[in-house]
Amino acid sequence: MIFIDNPDEISSVARILVDYSKEKPSLKIKGGFISKNWLAPSDCIQISKVGSKKELLSQLAGALYTSMAQVRFVLEAPVRDLAYVLKALEEKKSKESKQ
């Protein structure tokens, strides 16, 4: 039985144990203990699939950045389109004045 005090290490230790139990079938996960709570073997497997705190924070930051970038592109679209229309009108008038 392994006891872990640092919650940041729980998912990484669970991942290592689950991966090792796949390589060595003689290792059987019978349960776990986290923050005064006992876990079933299925809970240990689920925790092993969750990323570490750094990984989850980086995924959150990426999702937030992507959302903000999409909002920025949507808000910039009318101004960009207006600039394209004005440029096309300018080119059209310059061609007409040359004729």
N, C-alpha and C positions, 0 to 999 in steps of 0.2 A: 504494500500500500504506500502511496506517495502523497504527502501533504504539501500543498503549495500555498504560501501566504500571499504572494504577489499576484493580484488578479490579471496583470498584463501577461503573465507567463502561462496561464491556465490553458489557453487554446494551443499554444506552441507545444507544451508538454503532452497534451491530449493527442495532438497530431502526430507527434513522434511515437507515442505508445501505440496508436492505432496503426500507423504505417509498419511499425516493427511487428505487431501482432499479425499483420497480413503476410509478412515475410516468414515469420516463425509461428506456425499454428499452435505450437506448444504454449505460447503466451495467451492466456485467456483473460479478457477484461471482465472483472466481476462487478465493478462499480467504481464510484469515485466519491470524493468528499470536498466540497467547496463551500466556504463561508458558513459553516455549521449546517450544511445541507448534504444529505446523501444522494448520490446520483445512480441511476440504473445504467447498465452497459449501453443502452441506446442513447441515453443522454450524453455519455462520454463521447460517443461517435459523432453526435450532432455538434458538440462543442469543438471537436477536432476540425470540423468543416468551417468554423467561424474564424475569420482572420484575427490577427493581433490588433491591438489598439492602434498602432501606427498605420497598419494596412487599412483598417476601417476609416480612420481619419483621412487618409490620402484618397480613398474612394469617395468620401463625402466631399472633400475639397474639389475633386475632379468633376463630380456631378454638379456642384454649385457653379463652378467655372463654366461648364458647358451650358447650363441654363442661362447664366448671365450673358454669355457670348451670343446665344440665340436671341435673347431679348434685344441686345445691342444691334444685331443685324436687322431685326424687324423694325426697330425704331429709326435706323439709318436709311432704310429703303426708300421712303418718300423723298428725302433730300437728294439721295443719289440719283433716283429716277428723274427728278426735276433738273438736275445738272445735265443728265444725258439729253433731255428734251431741249434745254437751252443751247447746248453745244450743237445739236442737230439743226436747230433754227438758225444759229449763227452761220453754220456751214452752208445752209440753203440760201440765206440772204447774200453771202459772199459770192456764191455761184451765180445768183441772179444779177448781182451788180456787175459782174465781169462780162455778162452777155450783152 
